[in-house]
Amino acid sequence: MNFPLFIARKINDSGDKTRKVSKPAIRIATFGVAIGLAVMIVSVCVVLGFKHSVRNKVIGFGSHITVADFMTLQSSEQYPIQITDSVRNALAKVKGVKHVQRFAYTQGILKTDDDFLGMVLKGVGPEFDSTFIHQNMLEGSIPVFSDSANQQKIVISKTIADKLNLKLGQSIFAYFVNKDGVRTRKFTINGIYETNMKHFDSQICFTDLYTTNKLNGWAADQYSGAELQVNDFEKLDETALNVLKSVKNKTDDYEGTYSADTVIEQYPQIFSWLDLMDLNVWMILALMVAVAGVTMISGLLIIILERTQMIGLLKAMGAKNRQIRSIFLWFATFIIGKGLLWGNIVGIGIILIQKYFGLIELNPQTYYVSTVPVEINIPLILALNIATLLICVFVLIAPSFLISHIHPAKSMHYE
């Protein structure tokens, strides 16, 4: 039988109502641990949700890895690269790559009778993964875009639609200027999307690959590049290195040079901003653990002082200081466990309410999302529980040495 654990359980189960000082101290300690853990869970889940929401939106407009002409990736100009079926198949076989799709950009102007607006037309083919845009569609639908015929359909953002006062199903003229002069195309608005990413919503429109290639004056197998989705974002650098090895120093039939970039390299300012949030989380975790630790230390000291007679009696009966310290550490562990239980109930409860009801709203123009995004990560929540328990017990070891200074004879007169 574990003697310290047995005594600690008896003390914990007794619910001694005569302890007028230690009971409030225990409640305060339990409350401190519960609030600390709840705040940590909410903070971590909100930051994870926000980072992944913004990251997925940036990736949704492009992809994890972009294979294009070397000059395209080094400048804002568009240099075509040859993406044949064999190139696509070779990229799809690279370890870590999940999906490959072609794309082509061209710049133009949308014009109505009353106004005009510059935009970037992105041409996509039948292999285009429309999951992201579909999730953010407000009106209409996304057609299956062709790479061999002009469908005269376009998908625009709500930002563009509001600026030009455009409606679903309406026709609009677009003008494109290149070395061959001005080209005009008439499109029908097939869908309107909104992602709240102002940088993209204010300029990106979608149409078919065939149209963009013709507008750019490129060959049928020339495109701005290929977008690659990976199986695991955490292995993005490793997969990008494999892709770069497969295309490095290779040229196409038109003397274009293949190269590759990751989404992090293309939008470093956004991902640097997201990484700064990790520092905020670590600061919150440190502060909350400190709060929980201090309240537990205060509670333990009060409990030890109020049970001085019991400690003296145990010493008189032959109990060693180490055993008595273990009794109070086990008792503190029970208090911490109760606090962790309530902390999980409160923290996870708040997260679930926000996840399914979205009670807390944000300004999408500033934060890119309309409600506070949350993401429940069970392994991370378990890690927070374990870390909080271990740290709180560890900081109680030093205060527990107060027991060594309690003498059996003197403790009998202590009240």
Buried (B, 14 or more C-beta within 10 A) or exposed (E): EEEBBEBBBEBBEEEEEEBEEBBEBBBBBBBBBBBBBBBBBBBBBBBBBBBBBBBBBBBBBBBBBBBBBBBBBEEEEBBBBBBEEEBBEBBEEBEBBBBBBBBBBBBBBBBBEEEBBEBEBBBBBEBBBBEBBEEBBEBBEBBEBBBEEEBBBBBBBBBBBEBBEBEBEEEBBBEBEEEEEEBEBEBBBBBBBBBBBBBBBBBBBBBBBBBBBBBBEBEEBBBBBBBBBBEEBEBBEEBBBBBBEBBEEEBBEBEBBBBBBBBBBBBEEBBEEBEEBEEEBEEBBEEBBEBBBBBBBBBBBBBBBBBBBBBBBBBEEEBEBEBBBBBBBBBBBBBBBBBBBBBBEBBBEBBEEBBEEBEEEBEBEEBBBBBBBBBBBEEBBEEBBEBBBEBBBEBBEEBBEBBEEBBBEEBEEBE
